[in-house]
Amino acid sequence: MIFARVYNTGRMLYIFVLASIAIFTGLYFLSKKFWSDKRHLIEKICSLVFAGIFLIRFFSVRNIQTLSEYFDTFALLGGYQNKFLNLVGNLLGWVEITAAIFLMLRPFFRFKTSVWYVKYFSSVVFALCLIGIYPMLSMIQGSYDLTFTGAMLGIEIGTGFALCLYYFLTGLKRHISKHSYPEVALTATFINFATMQCFIPYFFFGLGNINNHVYDMSIFHRVFIYIFLIALPLTLYFSLRNANPVKIRYFLLIIAIGTTLAYFGTGDWRDLVQPWELPFHLCNLAMVLICIVLIFKPKRLFYFTYFINVFGAILAMLMPNYDEFLLVFDPTVVHFWANHMIAFWMPLLCVALKLYERPKLKQYFYSSVGFLGYFILVFVLNTVFTAYQGTVVHYLWNDFTIRGTDFFFINSTFIAEKLGDWAESLFNITVTWTLNGKPFTIHPIYQFIYFTVYTLIGFGVWFVYQLFFDIADSHYDLHLRLRGIRLDKIALQSSLDGRSLDEPMEKDVGTQLKLEHFSKKYGTNNYYSVEDANLEVKGGEVFGFLGPNGAGKSTIIKSIVGIQPITEGNIFVCGYNVKSQAVHAKSQIGFVPDHYALYEKLTGREYLNYIADIYDVSQEDRDARLNEYIKLFELEASIDNKIKTYSHGMKQKITIMSALVHEPKVWILDEPLTGLDPTSIFQVKEQMKKHAKKGNIVFFSSHLIDIVEKLCDRIAIIKKGHIQCVVTVEEIEKTGMSLEDYYLSIINK
Amino acid sequence: MGKIKAFFKKMNPLVRFQLSDKFDFSWVKSKKTLIQQVVFFVIKFGLTIGFVAIALWLLSILGIINKAEMVDLYVLFFTLIMVLLLLSDTHNLMLSLYYADDNKLLVTFPVTSTDLFFSKIVVYFISDFVKNCSLLIPVTFGFAIGGIMLGQVSFGVLFWLLIPLILANGVIVLIGSLLSVPYLYIYRLFKTVPILELLIFLAISVLFVIGVIMAIQLIPEDIDLVNQWPSMRQTAQNFIAQICEYVFPFTFVVRSMFGKHGASYLGYRLLGSCFIDAAILLGIFVAFIAICYFVIKPFFFYMMTKSFEFEKNIVDQPKPNKKHRKYLTFVNKELILNIRDIDISGTFLLVYILAPVLLFFMNKVFSAISTRLDGEIMTYAFNIMLIVLPYLASNSVIATLYSKEGRAAYMKKTKPISLIFPLSSKIFFYFGLSIISIVGCGFVFADYASNAGIGALVPILLTISVIFIQFAHMYYSVTLDIMNPQNEVYATVGENNNNPNENKSTLVALIASALVAFVSFGLMRETHLSDGNFNIAFIKLLVISIIAAIASFSLFVLKVKAYYYEK
């Protein structure tokens, strides 16, 4: 008997399926022949037609009337078909929604992943649906009969299969790369999780243990759910933050459509034509709004969901409004959490992933106006429907009974009860009037305060979201920087070509300081402080660096010694790259800054020993060098006094000594002679010459042109961040100008 | 009149100059940050007021306090705050008047030392007022609103009480400036003979410990809060009334703020005499200005410039050069600096000595109270909070460690060494000291828990957990300093009264301590119900704290790698 029914219904079903396949395949050939240049447009039209068929089927009437019938139909308990068929039908019904969404969006989002989803997921699912269409139908509508729903399902599967076939054939050459398998598999699984209908957990876990009711859950269970709710968007955020905006929108849209369909999964078209059944609760409305926002990108609507819905969802999750005597996997409970989860984090994710910019005051203002409109709407609907509740109205070939509503909970004591007696007393202040024999009641003070407080808190939580976004941004920035460091290391390894990381990047260059297209930009400035600087200084040279204040001298020096990072280009010290071999490069440098910077509570000797320790100077070397310098700079009497007791010049001397204690190959001095007495200036100059004579580099900046002229072998002049010239002193002499005139001619050019 | 006008004309740029150095007003420029700051301030202010008002109302409803003694309770609070304010003002004014780095610049301006002195006082008073906006003023309003709710105080008080309060604050600042003179001499003496400071510090610590032990002996053997409450309340009432008599100057100010108690009516009323009291207060304020003018003016300039000078020791025998291992040298340097800078290490020592002593005292009180299981678990959770809070709160100093080095910190970047070690070595000294103190707290906790038959495992696990939590928060605090360095402020001004890193570190310390106590309470309750002991709860706490420590240290390492050279 059953087989006969199956056969008859199945035969009819397949007629619809095959007809759809034939029509769409025919269309494909026609379009290829006549409209090959409009392929994308036709694909989009086909997708929209498919979406229409899918939605008509999705919202068509189900013959499930009672709760027990509902449970029998969806649960793995048996019901009127066996457990295996129930399982097959239910799983196919679930994954077919995901497959359909992939198919609908495919022509609108043309990138690899969307192609792969259709080719490797939707095609397989629709092929399986062709086989399992019968159990699927019985699960969807709760009976074996071939109804309008059945016919539509046949058309849907046929159309879907035909489209998949088309995409499969046109995308034959676009193979998935091996390393993308896990990504596609994981994301497809995740997306299926989003499209899960609210009865699926119930289907798998059944009635379970009779004690597992909502009221059995402890605060720790609730905390676990909250952690889960935060972990989910975080996972999504970390997976998508490197993706491009189109890809981000694609994934969020799939999730939004999937969860919205899951939300409407238990009803049919009749729910959509009864205004009192429409999703006017703030978080239910959010489901629909998020889809609209992601499809059509209306900014103001988005910020409405951002300011108003998110906060509503948080409150709702803190105060769930379902019956606590329900089972924990009851569709209502699952429905509640899935719905509010999306309303809570979807708008936040849109902003965190930069699909929408961070809101400004203007957007809050528009959201508040929108909220006022929404509030007035639900206020009117609640008042009218409550007045007319129980009245039967006839339209669209059906009798409908008007139900009293409590949209946004402004028409009941649900929220007031949680706030205490004072709130309930406010609620009880009512104004009632009669119209057409029906009593219309409003709660003016309660409802006004409700609106005002909600608007203000909506404003307040703005800053809370901002805090989280700042954390997310700083983490992302950290991630990018660390990736940059890793890439630098890889570049270093490859340029060393198998040599040890301790060896200089540039081989056999000896003592050398080289700037290669060096540029520096500070913070978020949109201009370079130094741009494309190139310079090469060899061992044995005393090199002078001249330029007016703010020209970029200190910027270059600070980048060489490692006080600040390099924006572009490279700096090499004795062949070591300052960017990627910083420690090795620095061990070749001795630095005298423009402002002495010392630990004033140490004695001069303690400080010098501290620096010598850092450079690992042996006991013999440090004794010899320190004794020499102490004598040279006449610090014998004060070297064991605390630095804070020193004069400016003495502090500068300590700084110079600390830069020389390790005999650096490159000695860099930034305005070193400021504050020194004439004897010390002479000693420093002598020391510079002596140091260069040993084959080392002395690189120094100064405004004292006379000294530079007498001391330097070569000179560079920098102006407004650009090196103007690098010349030898002889070359300047040949021009017949003094260095001062030469300098002024360059600077005033 | 013309002279006064000229005086104020001179003061205006001086005050503005110093204020812009002391406060960061950059948030005023952006509409968004301005709104953000205002909203946060209003919320914080409102919440404090609401909290105090509701707490008072509840305490009164529950019969814990008598609503008629509410104003006396405020006198107690006001006295405590004013005494603390006087101590901190004296210290800070001494630093600000005679040791601030900007003095070197200010003395070169064409103004008299009187102008300079009063500009500093005005700037200090403004910064004091800003600070008071976060506690004293909202709490005072909270008391007023609580009083109004209880029908004890008249509504008009809200519009009046700020005037006497500001005047009183002004008087305290002026007294602080007077006391800063003798304090300066003591400070300099301590700087010259550091051992003296250490000895006095130790003597105070010993006296404190003796005081605590004496107080412990006063605790009765068995406290039954419910039954003994009426007599205890009476004792407390008498005690507060007596205190109010002793601290009559403060009682006088409070009466002029809230009004007078009358025989013919309930509560306090703002009478004409309150305004006369306020006028007297104004007179006292003006008198102190005059005293400051005549007492400090003659030698303000001398003392201010004196702090620029240092006496040198003539060293006959040069000391030898000493080589340390490359990494050990940082620890060595920090040790020397900390020992020589008693200011910072003293603060830490104080916290680290006081924490176990106070815990011991509190546990003696807890031991005397008879509790049920939940109450007992609550005392353990409270114990944990008392252990964690002081250490974490003291870490606010850690959040300024690198910045306080001023420009010397930049030089670290030029050295050929991985920076994690030199940066970490700055906190080794404090971390080492805190471990000793935490272990001390662990012993105190073990002693208390042994009364309930809890073995050694739980205190050991708790001690290790707290060490990890302290480690996590220390690294969190130094990371704050790395991400938002204040070196230039310290290098130019020498101080930063509103360091955002310090504030953030303290806020996180408060939240973290409460969270640790709350989580411990939940875990203890849960495991006691299932296992009958707390072992698993403390193992879980240890795991959480290890995760926190690893996360905090990893973030520190990563952020140093990614940002240190740029900041």
Interface residues (C-beta under 8 A of the other chain):
Chain A: F220 K360 L361 F459 G460 F463 Q466 L478 R481 L482 I485 V561 G562 I563 Q564 P565 A582 V583 H584 A585 K586 S587 I589 F591 P593 H595 A597 L598 Y599 K601 L602 T603 R605 E606 L608 N609 Y610 I611 A612 D613 I614 Y615 D616 V617 S618 Q619 R622 D623 L626 E636 A637 S638 I639 D640 N641 K642 K644 T645
Chain B: K31 K32 I35 Q36 V39 F40 I43 F310 E311 K312 N313 I314 V315 P318 K319 N321 K322 K323 H324 R325 K326 L328 T329 N332 K333 I336 L337 R340 D341 E405 G406 R407 A408 A409 Y410 M411 K413 T414 K415 P416 I417 S418 G522 E526 L558 K559 K561 A562 Y563 Y565 E566
